[in-house]
Amino acid sequence: MSDFPYEVLQETAHRPWPMPDAPWVMTQTWHHLLFAHWPVDARALRERLPAGLPLDLYDGQAWIGVVPFHMTNVAPRGVPNIPFVSAFPELNVRTYVTIAGKPGVYFFSLDAASAVAVAAARTLFGLPYYAATMSVDVDGEAVRYSSARETKTPGVAEFRAQYRPAGPVHGPADGSLEYFLTERYCLYRVDDSFHTHRLEIHHPRWPLQPAEAQIERNTMAEAAGIRLPSTAPLLHYSRRQDMVAWLPERL
């Protein structure tokens, strides 16, 4: 049974641009997110992006994020939740781009523990989803997360960590690095014909907390051809976020 709070659709004052006129098509609820971000070389990161997709920088610095969480309420509009289909872990590797004044997210990969979701997301949204063996154990505020992509090469695209919130909840301040890394209301992708698409999303302003984490293994960025620095990541936690999405629009 869905516990999706549809009143979030009326919560729009924080948005940087109006919601789309077209009907939204899907709900998702994200739980126990860890935002782990590293500063990376902008020139090297641009080489990993599709040609012509403008990298978004904060004070001249490029960032890459590894974001583990688990989802519920994953369902098309008007379709009830289905056991073992509407709830599963997900892990994404992302950076930030902007087109025509709309800053958004670019995903290098999205790993999920649902073969149905992987197939559907690749077909409907054209996003780079991969099947993975994943587990999430929540004990109070502590989260134990493990993911291994289903590949023929052992050790590729693995992530294991323990993390927890480490401070009070706050909303990211406008113009801050936290805002830059989290408050984004669209995704971008480039298809096989080199056409760029924008996929609009909507959610309330992020309820963030500082976080602490012990990352035991992380080859997620490496699997995308990106080398992370040896510095400790910038960490944020969010207990829950509710989201609706629209179909991609070709630009």
C-alpha positions as CSV (number, residue, x, y, z in Angstrom):
1,M,0.0,0.0,0.0
2,S,1.3,3.5,-0.9
3,D,2.2,6.0,1.7
4,F,3.1,8.6,-0.8
5,P,2.2,12.1,0.4
6,Y,0.6,13.7,-2.7
7,E,0.4,17.1,-0.9
8,V,4.1,17.6,-1.9
9,L,2.7,18.5,-5.3
10,Q,1.4,21.7,-3.8
11,E,4.7,22.5,-2.2
12,T,6.3,24.6,-5.0
13,A,7.5,27.9,-3.6
14,H,11.1,26.6,-3.3
15,R,11.4,25.6,-6.9
16,P,13.8,27.5,-9.1
17,W,11.3,27.2,-12.1
18,P,7.7,26.2,-12.4
19,M,6.6,22.6,-12.6
20,P,5.9,21.3,-16.1
21,D,2.4,21.6,-17.6
22,A,2.3,18.0,-18.7
23,P,1.1,15.3,-16.3
24,W,3.7,13.7,-14.1
25,V,4.1,9.9,-14.7
26,M,5.8,8.3,-11.7
27,T,6.2,8.5,-7.9
28,Q,9.2,7.5,-5.8
29,T,10.1,7.8,-2.2
30,W,13.8,7.8,-1.3
31,H,14.9,6.6,2.2
32,H,18.2,6.8,4.1
33,L,20.2,8.6,1.5
34,L,23.9,9.3,1.8
35,F,25.3,12.0,-0.5
36,A,29.1,11.4,-0.7
37,H,30.7,14.0,-2.9
38,W,34.3,14.5,-4.0
39,P,35.9,17.4,-5.8
40,V,37.4,16.3,-9.1
41,D,39.3,17.8,-12.0
42,A,36.9,19.6,-14.3
43,R,38.9,18.9,-17.5
44,A,39.1,15.1,-16.8
45,L,35.4,15.0,-15.9
46,R,34.3,16.8,-19.1
47,E,36.1,14.1,-21.1
48,R,33.7,11.6,-19.5
49,L,30.6,13.6,-20.5
50,P,28.8,13.3,-23.8
51,A,30.0,16.0,-26.2
52,G,28.2,19.3,-25.9
53,L,26.8,18.7,-22.4
54,P,27.9,21.6,-20.3
55,L,29.5,20.7,-17.0
56,D,28.2,22.8,-14.0
57,L,30.8,24.0,-11.6
58,Y,30.7,25.6,-8.1
59,D,33.2,28.4,-7.7
60,G,35.1,26.7,-10.6
61,Q,35.1,23.3,-9.0
62,A,33.6,20.1,-10.5
63,W,32.0,17.5,-8.2
64,I,31.1,13.9,-8.5
65,G,28.6,12.1,-6.1
66,V,28.1,8.5,-5.1
67,V,24.6,8.3,-3.6
68,P,23.2,5.1,-2.0
69,F,19.6,4.8,-0.7
70,H,16.6,2.6,-1.0
71,M,13.2,3.3,-2.6
72,T,9.5,2.7,-2.0
73,N,6.4,3.9,-3.8
74,V,8.1,3.2,-7.2
75,A,5.0,3.1,-9.4
76,P,3.5,4.7,-12.5
77,R,0.8,7.2,-12.0
78,G,-2.5,5.5,-11.1
79,V,-0.9,2.1,-10.6
80,P,-0.8,0.6,-7.1
81,N,2.5,-0.5,-5.5
82,I,3.5,-4.1,-6.4
83,P,5.4,-6.2,-3.8
84,F,9.1,-6.8,-4.8
85,V,8.7,-4.3,-7.7
86,S,7.9,-1.0,-6.0
87,A,10.6,-1.2,-3.3
88,F,14.4,-1.8,-3.8
89,P,17.8,-0.3,-3.2
90,E,19.5,2.0,-5.6
91,L,23.0,3.5,-5.9
92,N,23.9,6.3,-8.4
93,V,27.0,8.0,-9.6
94,R,26.4,11.5,-10.7
95,T,27.7,14.9,-11.7
96,Y,26.1,18.2,-12.5
97,V,25.3,19.9,-15.8
98,T,23.2,22.9,-16.8
99,I,21.3,23.7,-20.0
100,A,19.3,26.9,-20.8
101,G,19.4,28.0,-17.2
102,K,18.1,24.8,-15.7
103,P,20.8,23.1,-13.6
104,G,20.4,19.3,-13.4
105,V,22.0,15.9,-12.7
106,Y,23.9,13.7,-15.2
107,F,24.1,10.1,-14.2
108,F,27.1,8.0,-15.1
109,S,25.3,4.9,-13.7
110,L,22.3,3.8,-11.6
111,D,22.5,0.4,-10.0
112,A,19.3,-1.2,-8.7
113,A,18.4,-4.5,-7.1
114,S,15.3,-4.9,-9.3
115,A,15.6,-6.4,-12.8
116,V,12.1,-5.2,-13.6
117,A,13.0,-1.6,-12.6
118,V,16.3,-1.7,-14.5
119,A,14.6,-2.9,-17.7
120,A,11.7,-0.4,-17.3
121,A,14.0,2.6,-16.6
122,R,16.2,1.8,-19.6
123,T,13.2,1.5,-21.9
124,L,11.0,4.4,-20.6
125,F,13.6,6.9,-19.5
126,G,16.8,5.9,-21.4
127,L,18.9,6.0,-18.2
128,P,22.0,3.9,-17.6
129,Y,20.6,1.5,-15.1
130,Y,22.4,-1.7,-14.1
131,A,21.3,-4.8,-12.2
132,A,23.1,-5.3,-8.9
133,T,23.1,-7.5,-5.8
134,M,22.3,-5.1,-3.0
135,S,21.4,-5.1,0.7
136,V,20.4,-2.3,3.1
137,D,20.2,-2.9,6.9
138,V,18.9,0.0,9.1
139,D,19.5,-0.2,12.8
140,G,18.2,2.9,14.5
141,E,20.1,5.7,12.7
142,A,22.9,3.5,11.4
143,V,22.7,2.2,7.8
144,R,24.7,-0.7,6.5
145,Y,24.8,-0.7,2.7
146,S,26.3,-3.1,0.2
147,S,26.1,-3.3,-3.6
148,A,27.9,-5.3,-6.3
149,R,27.0,-4.8,-9.9
150,E,26.2,-8.0,-11.8
151,T,29.1,-8.1,-14.2
152,K,31.5,-10.7,-15.6
153,T,34.5,-8.8,-14.0
154,P,34.6,-9.3,-10.2
155,G,35.3,-6.1,-8.2
156,V,33.9,-3.7,-10.7
157,A,31.2,-1.3,-9.5
158,E,31.1,-2.3,-5.8
159,F,30.2,-0.2,-2.8
160,R,30.1,-1.1,0.9
161,A,29.7,1.4,3.7
162,Q,28.2,2.2,7.1
163,Y,26.8,5.6,7.5
164,R,24.6,7.7,9.8
165,P,23.4,11.2,10.4
166,A,25.7,13.4,12.6
167,G,23.7,16.5,13.2
168,P,20.4,18.3,13.1
169,V,18.1,18.6,10.0
170,H,18.4,21.7,7.9
171,G,17.5,22.9,4.5
172,P,20.3,23.9,2.2
173,A,20.8,27.7,2.0
174,D,20.3,29.3,-1.4
175,G,23.7,29.7,-3.2
176,S,25.5,27.3,-0.9
177,L,27.5,24.2,-2.0
178,E,24.9,22.0,-0.3
179,Y,22.2,23.7,-2.5
180,F,24.3,23.2,-5.6
181,L,24.8,19.5,-4.9
182,T,21.2,18.6,-4.0
183,E,18.6,21.1,-5.1
184,R,18.2,20.0,-8.7
185,Y,14.9,19.5,-10.4
186,C,15.8,17.8,-13.6
187,L,18.1,15.1,-15.1
188,Y,19.8,15.2,-18.5
189,R,20.7,12.3,-20.8
190,V,22.1,12.0,-24.3
191,D,20.7,9.2,-26.5
192,D,22.5,7.1,-29.1
193,S,21.7,9.6,-31.8
194,F,23.4,12.4,-29.7
195,H,20.1,14.1,-28.9
196,T,19.9,15.7,-25.4
197,H,16.8,15.0,-23.3
198,R,15.7,16.7,-20.1
199,L,13.6,14.7,-17.5
200,E,11.9,17.0,-15.0
201,I,11.3,16.0,-11.4
202,H,9.7,17.6,-8.4
203,H,10.3,17.1,-4.6
204,P,10.2,19.3,-1.5
205,R,13.4,21.1,-0.5
206,W,15.9,18.6,0.8
207,P,15.9,17.9,4.6
208,L,19.7,17.4,5.0
209,Q,21.8,16.4,7.9
210,P,25.6,16.3,8.2
211,A,26.8,12.6,8.1
212,E,29.6,10.3,9.1
213,A,30.5,7.3,7.1
214,Q,33.0,4.4,7.0
215,I,33.3,3.6,3.3
216,E,34.9,0.1,3.1
217,R,34.9,-0.3,-0.7
218,N,34.0,2.1,-3.5
219,T,34.8,1.4,-7.1
220,M,31.7,3.0,-8.5
221,A,33.4,6.1,-10.0
222,E,36.2,4.0,-11.2
223,A,33.7,1.8,-13.2
224,A,32.7,5.0,-15.0
225,G,36.3,5.9,-15.8
226,I,36.6,8.5,-13.1
227,R,39.4,8.7,-10.5
228,L,38.4,10.0,-7.1
229,P,40.9,12.0,-5.1
230,S,42.3,10.6,-1.9
231,T,40.6,13.3,0.2
232,A,37.7,12.5,2.5
233,P,34.3,13.1,0.8
234,L,31.8,15.7,1.8
235,L,28.9,13.8,3.4
236,H,25.2,14.6,3.9
237,Y,22.3,12.4,4.9
238,S,18.6,12.6,4.3
239,R,16.1,10.3,6.0
240,R,13.3,10.6,3.4
241,Q,12.5,12.5,0.2
242,D,9.3,12.1,-1.9
243,M,9.5,12.7,-5.7
244,V,7.4,12.7,-8.9
245,A,8.9,12.5,-12.4
246,W,7.9,13.4,-15.9
247,L,8.8,11.7,-19.2
248,P,12.0,12.9,-20.9
249,E,11.6,15.8,-23.3
250,R,14.0,16.1,-26.3
251,L,15.7,19.4,-26.4
